[in-house]
Amino acid sequence: MYEFFRYFSYTTIIVLLFGCAIGFFCFPRGRSVNRWLILYLVAGLTSELVFRYFGSISAQRYNLFVVPFFAITELIIFSAIYYLHLLKRSPKVFLLGLFGAMLIIMDILFLSQLFVIEQYQTYSKVISDFLIIVYCLLYYRQLLKTNEPNAFYLKLNAGVLSYFVINLLIFSSLNFLVNESINLVIVFWVLNVVASSAFYLFLTYQIWQHGKIRKPLQYG
């Protein structure tokens, strides 16, 4: 089962490489929010490569310490997306993002023993996932008040909410399963690969749809 997962896990890297290529192609023509999404794909690819290096190539063969650093990066990017675009500079997003970043930094520095696998238990990813879900719900609350939905933002918010709810469930479980049977842990990692790959493809499609060259209308 481990060999299957080792090869299957490359799916995420392939999807991210594809997404980054599409992102760079569309970057000059993309709307502002798309550039944040492209940055997120680049951050995801960087995290995957670093995770892979420390897990497979380095002498330590240990990579779980990468997770909280990706979590804070993820939180910062989606805080910017919701603050600048979907939630129109809401002070709630700014304060929640700042509070979440401080919690993750405290977790990294004082609470989690990132380099001791037997005692590894970080809640950084859970904090990040939870706060991004809150942003999604705040967006829906805003829609109820304004009743002026933006089709692109509506689809983006639905995709973000779906992915981070799944991600929250996965990482909440992994905190308790990290020292359990490898086969049990792998089941959750496979689910994470499937969910992540689907989300990255969703973002890539949104970037492509709203960043490709528009053909001029023909008259006469």
C-alpha atoms as one frame of an Amber mdcrd trajectory, in Angstrom:
protein
   0.000   0.000   0.000   2.866   2.371   0.777   4.337   1.916  -2.709   0.959
   2.734  -4.261   0.689   5.910  -2.208   4.268   6.958  -3.004   3.544   6.978
  -6.726  -0.027   8.234  -6.390   1.134  11.222  -4.326   2.940  12.621  -7.367
  -0.521  13.496  -8.706  -0.498  16.679  -6.637   2.851  17.840  -8.031   1.761
  17.161 -11.624  -1.494  19.091 -11.105   0.365  21.992  -9.476   2.935  22.162
 -12.277   0.066  22.288 -14.772  -1.741  24.929 -12.721   1.357  27.125 -12.375
   2.021  26.892 -16.128  -1.559  27.992 -16.888  -1.254  30.713 -14.249   1.909
  32.187 -15.713   0.375  32.095 -19.193  -2.724  33.964 -17.984  -0.940  36.252
 -15.503  -0.681  39.384 -17.714  -4.400  39.289 -18.540  -5.819  37.944 -15.297
  -7.891  39.904 -12.824  -6.252  40.895  -9.555  -7.762  38.053  -7.512  -6.391
  35.519 -10.010  -2.865  36.658  -9.238  -3.395  35.711  -5.609  -4.689  32.312
  -6.733  -1.585  31.845  -8.908   0.575  32.763  -5.898  -1.295  30.113  -3.904
  -0.550  27.464  -6.556   3.131  28.469  -6.541   3.185  28.258  -2.731   1.520
  24.841  -2.914   4.068  23.571  -5.440   6.978  24.916  -3.373   5.573  23.280
  -0.246   5.104  19.951  -2.071   8.687  19.971  -3.363  10.122  20.867   0.053
   7.905  18.231   1.693   9.090  15.669  -0.852  12.759  16.591  -0.435  12.800
  16.249   3.354  10.647  13.109   3.242  12.536  11.199   0.542  15.958  12.692
  -0.181  17.333  14.279   2.989  19.123  12.147   5.575  16.459  12.792   8.229
  13.550  11.435   6.108  11.241  13.681   8.139   8.982  16.354   6.675   6.000
  17.023   8.958   7.566  20.270  10.197   6.728  21.779   6.766   2.961  21.653
   7.448   2.639  24.669   9.820   4.741  26.870   7.529   2.436  26.089   4.605
  -0.547  26.678   6.897   0.491  30.250   7.728   1.275  30.957   4.062  -2.146
  29.609   3.085  -3.877  31.716   5.720  -2.093  34.899   4.623  -2.980  34.375
   0.946  -6.662  33.640   1.541  -6.915  36.449   4.097  -5.661  38.798   1.371
  -8.101  37.367  -1.194 -11.114  37.799   1.072 -10.006  41.129   2.534  -9.179
  42.773  -0.809 -11.846  41.209  -3.009 -14.710  39.087  -1.718 -15.353  40.872
   1.593 -14.421  44.410   0.519 -11.818  45.286   3.142 -13.817  43.980   6.065
 -11.972  44.664   9.361 -13.181  41.257  10.592 -11.031  39.502   7.982  -7.990
  41.603   8.877  -8.369  40.921  12.609  -9.119  37.198  12.140  -6.138  36.792
   9.819  -3.829  38.604  12.224  -5.121  36.586  15.186  -4.766  33.296  13.271
  -1.213  34.117  12.148  -0.241  34.896  15.751  -1.725  31.593  16.947   0.179
  29.642  14.297   3.455  31.414  15.153   2.898  30.571  18.838   2.166  26.963
  17.869   5.398  26.763  15.851   7.591  28.409  18.487   6.179  27.214  21.802
   3.509  24.496  21.593   4.323  21.903  18.949   7.450  19.794  18.984   7.800
  19.853  15.222  10.969  17.785  15.037   9.934  15.017  17.462   7.720  12.644
  15.485   6.591  10.700  18.558   5.147  13.896  20.056   4.226  15.677  16.831
   0.861  17.378  17.107   0.413  20.715  15.375  -2.878  22.527  15.147  -1.602
  25.143  12.712  -3.340  23.596   9.686  -6.564  23.224  11.650  -6.434  26.911
  12.649  -5.787  27.976   9.050  -8.547  25.760   7.623 -11.058  26.884  10.248
 -10.469  30.608   9.694 -10.721  30.270   5.912 -14.055  28.483   6.403 -15.153
  31.446   8.542 -14.246  33.796   5.654 -16.429  31.705   3.334 -19.380  31.915
   5.717 -18.885  35.671   6.123 -19.081  35.988   2.342 -22.415  34.155   2.281
 -23.638  36.403   5.083 -22.643  39.438   3.027 -24.610  38.079   0.057 -27.749
  37.884   2.183 -27.388  41.585   2.967 -26.440  42.910  -0.462 -28.102  40.368
  -2.781 -25.606  41.317  -5.521 -23.707  38.090  -6.234 -20.625  38.096  -8.440
 -20.724  34.805 -10.379 -16.945  34.320 -10.277 -16.670  35.073  -6.559 -19.679
  32.869  -5.834 -18.098  29.848  -7.568 -14.717  30.558  -6.017 -16.182  30.784
  -2.517 -18.112  27.518  -2.963 -14.943  25.718  -4.098 -12.861  27.155  -1.255
 -15.497  26.226   1.336 -15.848  22.642   0.047 -12.101  22.033   0.011 -11.278
  23.508   3.398 -14.119  21.680   5.149 -12.654  18.397   3.834  -9.135  19.556
   4.700 -10.174  20.453   8.232 -11.612  16.962   8.777  -8.465  15.319   7.390
  -5.956  17.285   9.449  -8.048  17.136  12.614  -7.878  13.349  12.299  -4.180
  13.212  11.373  -3.216  14.986  14.583  -4.413  11.895  16.436  -3.335   9.280
  13.857   0.243  10.366  13.137   1.651   7.612  15.371  -0.915   4.953  14.423
  -0.680   2.184  11.800   0.905   3.407   8.551  -1.948   1.909   6.508  -4.519
   3.922   8.462  -2.535   7.149   8.070  -2.097   6.531   4.331  -5.880   6.355
   3.834  -6.166   9.933   5.095  -3.168  11.079   3.023  -4.740   9.554  -0.113
  -7.941  11.473   0.621  -5.829  14.605   1.061  -4.114  14.050  -2.319  -7.475
  13.569  -4.066  -9.064  16.634  -2.424  -6.005  18.833  -2.990  -5.615  17.806
  -6.634  -9.311  18.456  -7.315  -9.084  21.879  -5.645  -5.952  22.865  -7.551
  -7.619  21.834 -10.819 -10.676  23.889  -9.865  -8.501  26.962  -9.237  -6.599
  26.369 -12.472  -9.869  26.271 -14.419 -11.047  29.505 -12.797  -7.733  31.201
 -13.625  -7.940  29.984 -17.214 -11.580  31.006 -17.666 -10.964  34.530 -16.425
  -7.483  35.049 -17.822  -7.580  33.739 -21.370  -7.574  36.049 -24.385 -11.069
  37.201 -25.257 -11.890  37.116 -28.962 -13.211  40.438 -30.324 -16.846  40.489
 -31.333 -17.476  40.350 -35.075 -19.924  42.780 -36.596 -21.469  42.860 -40.062
